[in-house]
């Protein structure tokens, strides 16, 4: 094992910004335990780069000129389970961080981070590719939990969300739930308030944003003026697969 640790970490770079690639080359050139073996500027070139150079770690920009860096990370993780994947980004919001985690990244680092953090992420990814590290992870998790607590839906509200997602009007929801139209309106209004929405489309988009329902791109379009999607199980209950219809006929 001691001999293995002496072998430099081989690094591949996928970034559309020439200045970023140059900066990484300069940074790594000063490190005795890391060496760059390949680099490219697009998602289209990345697969061949990794297949040919077989780096221990690859840095990937979240936003690439020709594609989504997070989707590329997912492809890398599925094909190379032991590959360290470090996501570099100018987008520091929690959603991007959690998407990096969900897509199999080993580390998530803002491009404004200290150089020591960038190097630490590369070294972490080399020895623990399947684990995840990010300097703001604990705070992001705390914010997500607080948001989930605020958005906790009652069983009735969960049912209303499901029926709204199914495209039912308020009167139809009342019939489905065996309640009065007035009560159905109250449930819908309460749900909109929790989600910070003014109408059905906003409520469904907010629900997807907060993980209450999930959008799937592989579902074929329903019709003009419609979203395509389906509900998956959330942390509070099971929502059956349904069509997501834009517009409100309440």
BAROMI-465806 format. One line per 4 residues: number of its first residue (from 1); for each residue x, y, z of C-alpha. Coordinates in Angstrom, 2 decimals. Layout:
residues N
NUM	X Y Z | ... $
//
This chain:
residues 250
1	0.00 0.00 0.00 | 2.87 2.36 0.80 | 4.19 2.10 -2.75 | 0.76 2.79 -4.22 $
5	0.43 6.06 -2.32 | 3.67 7.28 -3.93 | 2.18 7.06 -7.43 | 0.84 10.49 -8.46 $
9	-2.90 10.91 -8.84 | -3.66 11.07 -12.54 | -6.11 13.88 -13.31 | -8.34 14.60 -16.28 $
13	-9.99 18.00 -16.82 | -13.32 18.67 -18.54 | -13.97 22.41 -18.68 | -15.03 24.76 -21.42 $
17	-13.11 27.71 -20.00 | -9.52 28.01 -21.22 | -8.57 30.11 -18.19 | -9.86 27.48 -15.77 $
21	-7.93 24.70 -17.50 | -4.80 26.86 -17.45 | -5.31 27.63 -13.75 | -5.68 23.95 -12.90 $
25	-2.54 23.11 -14.87 | -0.60 25.76 -12.97 | -1.99 24.62 -9.64 | -1.28 20.93 -10.24 $
29	2.21 21.60 -11.60 | 3.22 22.66 -8.08 | 1.99 19.38 -6.54 | 4.21 16.31 -6.43 $
33	1.29 13.91 -5.88 | -0.98 14.98 -8.78 | -0.37 15.04 -12.52 | -2.66 16.00 -15.39 $
37	-2.87 13.26 -18.00 | -5.61 14.66 -20.27 | -7.97 17.57 -20.72 | -10.83 18.58 -22.97 $
41	-13.39 21.35 -23.23 | -16.66 19.60 -24.04 | -18.94 16.74 -23.04 | -18.57 15.30 -26.55 $
45	-14.82 14.87 -26.05 | -15.00 13.74 -22.44 | -15.98 10.09 -22.94 | -13.08 9.43 -25.30 $
49	-10.70 11.35 -23.03 | -11.52 9.25 -19.98 | -11.57 5.99 -21.93 | -8.16 6.72 -23.43 $
53	-6.29 8.28 -20.49 | -8.09 6.40 -17.67 | -7.40 9.07 -15.03 | -7.87 8.39 -11.32 $
57	-9.86 11.62 -10.98 | -11.66 13.91 -13.39 | -12.77 17.47 -12.75 | -15.98 18.41 -14.55 $
61	-17.56 21.83 -14.94 | -21.25 21.76 -14.07 | -22.05 23.79 -17.19 | -20.27 22.71 -20.37 $
65	-20.47 24.37 -23.80 | -22.34 21.42 -25.28 | -24.04 19.73 -22.35 | -24.82 19.21 -18.70 $
69	-21.79 18.39 -16.57 | -23.97 16.69 -13.96 | -25.40 14.34 -16.55 | -21.86 13.61 -17.70 $
73	-20.93 12.81 -14.08 | -23.78 10.31 -13.94 | -22.52 8.63 -17.10 | -19.00 8.46 -15.70 $
77	-20.18 7.02 -12.39 | -22.25 4.34 -14.11 | -19.35 3.34 -16.38 | -16.41 3.83 -14.02 $
81	-17.39 3.06 -10.39 | -13.87 3.79 -9.10 | -13.39 7.08 -10.94 | -13.09 10.15 -8.71 $
85	-15.39 12.91 -9.97 | -14.93 16.49 -8.78 | -17.60 18.95 -9.88 | -16.35 22.52 -10.31 $
89	-18.99 25.21 -10.51 | -19.87 28.87 -10.44 | -23.35 27.85 -9.24 | -23.30 27.54 -5.47 $
93	-27.00 27.01 -4.71 | -28.15 23.97 -2.77 | -30.05 22.41 -5.68 | -26.88 22.06 -7.76 $
97	-24.99 20.63 -4.79 | -27.63 17.95 -4.19 | -27.82 17.15 -7.89 | -24.06 16.57 -7.84 $
101	-24.50 14.21 -4.91 | -27.37 12.36 -6.60 | -25.41 11.99 -9.85 | -22.48 10.24 -8.24 $
105	-19.96 13.03 -7.80 | -17.16 12.55 -5.27 | -16.81 16.25 -4.48 | -18.45 19.59 -5.22 $
109	-16.26 22.69 -5.24 | -17.09 26.29 -6.17 | -14.59 27.82 -8.58 | -14.15 30.61 -6.05 $
113	-12.98 28.17 -3.35 | -9.47 28.39 -1.90 | -6.86 26.41 -3.83 | -6.37 24.13 -0.86 $
117	-10.03 23.13 -1.08 | -9.71 22.28 -4.78 | -6.64 20.16 -4.11 | -8.30 18.54 -1.12 $
121	-11.30 17.58 -3.24 | -9.05 15.97 -5.87 | -7.18 13.99 -3.23 | -10.41 12.94 -1.55 $
125	-11.86 11.77 -4.87 | -8.74 9.70 -5.57 | -9.11 7.60 -2.43 | -12.88 7.73 -1.81 $
129	-14.59 8.00 -5.17 | -17.91 6.66 -3.91 | -18.20 9.10 -1.00 | -19.16 12.76 -1.28 $
133	-17.64 15.89 0.17 | -18.53 19.57 -0.11 | -17.62 22.40 2.19 | -21.22 23.61 2.45 $
137	-22.87 20.20 2.69 | -23.86 20.31 6.38 | -25.42 23.76 6.03 | -27.23 22.74 2.84 $
141	-28.63 19.61 4.52 | -29.84 21.70 7.46 | -31.58 24.13 5.09 | -33.21 21.27 3.19 $
145	-34.48 19.67 6.40 | -35.90 22.99 7.57 | -37.64 23.42 4.22 | -39.02 19.88 4.34 $
149	-40.39 20.50 7.82 | -42.06 23.69 6.62 | -43.48 21.90 3.59 | -44.62 18.78 5.44 $
153	-47.98 17.89 3.89 | -50.88 16.25 5.65 | -52.36 13.12 4.06 | -55.20 15.25 2.68 $
157	-52.81 17.81 1.20 | -50.76 15.02 -0.35 | -53.93 13.68 -1.97 | -54.82 17.15 -3.25 $
161	-51.35 17.50 -4.76 | -51.78 14.15 -6.47 | -55.13 15.15 -7.90 | -53.87 18.55 -9.04 $
165	-51.03 16.73 -10.74 | -53.64 14.51 -12.38 | -55.24 17.61 -13.90 | -58.46 17.55 -11.86 $
169	-60.38 20.78 -11.26 | -61.42 21.84 -7.76 | -65.00 20.50 -8.23 | -63.58 17.21 -9.52 $
173	-61.22 17.03 -6.53 | -64.21 17.54 -4.23 | -66.00 14.62 -5.87 | -62.91 12.39 -5.76 $
177	-62.31 13.11 -2.07 | -65.99 13.07 -1.04 | -65.84 16.61 0.34 | -67.57 19.88 -0.48 $
181	-66.22 22.24 -3.12 | -65.62 24.81 -0.39 | -63.49 22.35 1.59 | -61.59 21.37 -1.55 $
185	-60.86 25.05 -2.22 | -59.52 25.37 1.33 | -57.17 22.41 0.85 | -55.95 23.79 -2.48 $
189	-55.41 27.27 -0.99 | -53.50 25.80 1.95 | -51.32 23.76 -0.40 | -50.61 26.82 -2.58 $
193	-49.65 28.81 0.52 | -47.19 26.16 1.69 | -45.63 25.98 -1.76 | -45.59 29.75 -2.25 $
197	-47.66 29.36 -5.41 | -50.47 31.37 -6.97 | -51.81 28.71 -9.35 | -51.63 25.05 -10.28 $
201	-48.64 25.30 -12.61 | -46.59 27.17 -10.00 | -47.62 24.70 -7.28 | -46.58 21.69 -9.35 $
205	-43.28 23.27 -10.34 | -42.61 24.18 -6.69 | -43.48 20.63 -5.63 | -40.94 19.29 -8.13 $
209	-38.36 21.83 -6.98 | -38.72 20.71 -3.35 | -38.70 17.00 -4.16 | -42.39 16.34 -3.41 $
213	-42.83 15.14 -6.99 | -40.20 14.41 -9.60 | -40.02 15.26 -13.27 | -38.86 12.56 -15.67 $
217	-37.65 13.48 -19.16 | -38.17 9.97 -20.50 | -41.97 10.26 -20.42 | -43.35 11.08 -23.89 $
221	-45.17 14.42 -24.32 | -48.91 14.30 -23.70 | -50.09 17.13 -25.88 | -49.40 20.73 -26.78 $
225	-49.45 22.92 -23.69 | -48.68 20.04 -21.35 | -45.69 18.98 -19.34 | -44.77 15.32 -19.39 $
229	-43.90 13.74 -16.12 | -44.82 11.29 -13.44 | -44.89 11.24 -9.69 | -42.55 9.05 -7.68 $
233	-42.57 8.18 -4.01 | -41.55 11.05 -1.73 | -40.47 11.03 1.90 | -44.02 11.44 3.21 $
237	-46.12 9.16 1.07 | -46.54 7.46 -2.26 | -47.88 9.37 -5.25 | -48.90 7.25 -8.22 $
241	-47.58 7.87 -11.75 | -49.60 10.70 -13.28 | -49.51 13.16 -16.16 | -48.44 16.69 -15.28 $
245	-50.75 19.12 -17.05 | -49.95 22.81 -17.30 | -52.83 25.20 -16.83 | -55.63 25.46 -14.28 $
249	-59.27 24.76 -14.89 | -60.29 25.20 -11.27 $
//
